């Protein structure tokens, strides 16, 4: 019986499209009310702060052009720092997650029904720090010892956001391999 379960889990893992990794990430999951389903779209925390700007014109003087680029870079850094002073960052709780570019599992306070659309606010420890807003459907939810384990399949996710997650997963896998080599 135990061997059958192990074989089934190995088969399930081989069917996954993306690599997965365990980690501790700041995250918040909330159920999306039915009336807001049509408004759900994946985004990052900076998208709300950014507006359309004209490209800086080329300047004939290389020194002035370089100074303008440095100032522009500093302004981008300030905008990123201000984005984290918003209320969204404060609502994130550090949780143990298993994540891939296709979905995640996480402990939640409530047992969420399968098929429910949820909004995931997630911060990845990559540079630059961003809060990702991802939407997905709950595909499984089970009670655990003190909390509930919820599995979510990302359904409304921008490919740029998916790439941020892929980058995090590979960085985390490298970190785990380095630790194993050092032992």
BELDA-V298009 format. One record per backbone hydrogen bond with DSSP energy under -1.0 kcal/mol. CO is the residue of the C=O (numbers start at 1). NH is the residue of the N-H. If there is no record, write none. Layout:
CO	NH
CO	NH
This chain:
1	5
2	6
3	7
4	8
5	9
6	10
7	11
8	12
9	13
10	14
13	16
21	99
23	97
25	95
26	123
27	93
28	121
30	119
33	36
34	37
36	39
37	40
43	133
46	50
61	65
62	66
63	67
64	68
65	69
66	70
67	71
68	72
69	73
70	74
71	75
72	76
73	77
74	78
75	79
76	80
77	81
78	82
79	83
82	85
87	91
89	92
93	27
95	25
97	23
98	105
99	21
102	154
103	100
104	152
105	98
106	150
108	148
113	116
116	138
117	32
118	136
119	30
120	134
121	28
122	132
124	126
130	124
131	45
132	122
133	43
134	120
135	155
135	156
136	118
137	153
138	115
140	151
142	149
147	144
148	108
149	142
150	106
151	139
151	140
152	104
153	137
156	135
158	162
159	163
160	164
161	165
162	166
163	167
164	168
165	169
166	170
167	171
168	172
169	173
170	174
171	175
172	176
173	177
174	178
175	179
176	180
177	181
178	182
